Amino acid sequence: MARALPSRPSRASHASRTPRPSPAPRIRRSPVLVIAGVVLVIAGALVSVGIYTNLSNTQEVIAIVAPVARGEQIQRSDLTTVQMGFDPILTPVPASQINQIVGQYAVADLVPGTFLSSNAVGDRVSPTDGKAEVGVALMAGEYPDDGLTPGDEVSLIAVPDKTDAVTEPLSYPGTLVTISAVQANTITVTVLVNASDAPTVAALAASNKLALVLTTRER
């Protein structure tokens, strides 16, 4: 007797039992992350604009590469040119004037790594005829504390003793030549004065009876 073969499931029934893949879950973006990304893009743009602005506002100026003592003649090897950002407060010498600077004299010590200022050089060594230089040590309160610069026009005021009668103090005009570093609230300045005033000013300075008044700022 013939044996019956087992029936095979139809393709349709097999397909109906196969599970369908579930759809991929939607990714929800956090509003905080979106805002942070926008802020970063804006910040990057601002930085790029700032860098471009700084580069476009630079100027080429003269800088010191070798020490030059006051009174020494300036050589070409003492100088170089560098780029610096524009600053209306600073008055460095433009690089285009480097040939005019060579051969002039330093009226103050020139320190490597600093920009050359126009009031730091001169055609001849001070003092000139009819002038003399006097050193004066000044305590805090005897000079302006908002900054002094070589080339400033000043007046040296004779400070009377407390026992002296009240009279108009004597004043001696001068030009600031050098300024030493502040030590223990004291600065030492060199002032160019009239030769006829030099002995009196020197005597007052030795007795610590001088105060300095700024009359015209060199800028």
TAPE-V757344 format. One line per field, one symbol per residue. ss: DSSP state (H for helix, E for strand, C for the rest). phi: phi as a letter, one per 30 degrees, with the letter a starting at -180 (. if undefined). psi: psi as a letter, one per 40 degrees, with the letter a starting at -180 (. if undefined). A space follows every 10 residues. Layout:
# TAPE-V757344
ss->???
phi->???
psi->???
This chain:
# TAPE-V757344
ss->CCCCCCCCCC HHHHHHHCCC CCCCCCCCCC HHHHHHHHHH HHHHHHHHHH HHHHHHCEEE EEEECCCECC CCECCHHHEE EEEEECCCCC CECEHHHHHH HCCCEECCCE CCCCECEHHH EECCCCCCCC EEEEEEEEEC CCCCCCCCCC CCEEEEEECC CCCCCCCCCC EEEEEEEEEC CCECCEEEEE EEEEHHHHHH HHHHHHCCCE EEEEEECCC
phi->.dcddddcdd dddddddddd ddddddccdd eddddddddd dddddddddd ddddddcdbc bcbccbdbde jdddcdddbb bbcbddbddd bdddddcddd ddjdcdcbdc cejcddcddc badbddddei bbcbcbcbde jcadccjbbe jddbbccdcd ddddddbddd bbdabdcbbd ddbhibbccc bdbdeddedd ddddddchbb bccdcbddb
psi->iihhihiiii ddddddehhi hiihihhhhh dddddddddd dddddddddd dddddeeiih ihiheihhih eihhideeii iihiihhedi gihideeddd dheiiheihh hieiihidee iidihiiihe iihhhhhhih eeiheehihh ehhihhhhhi ideiihihii hhiihhdihi ihhffhihih hhihddeddd ddddddeffi ihhhdhhh.
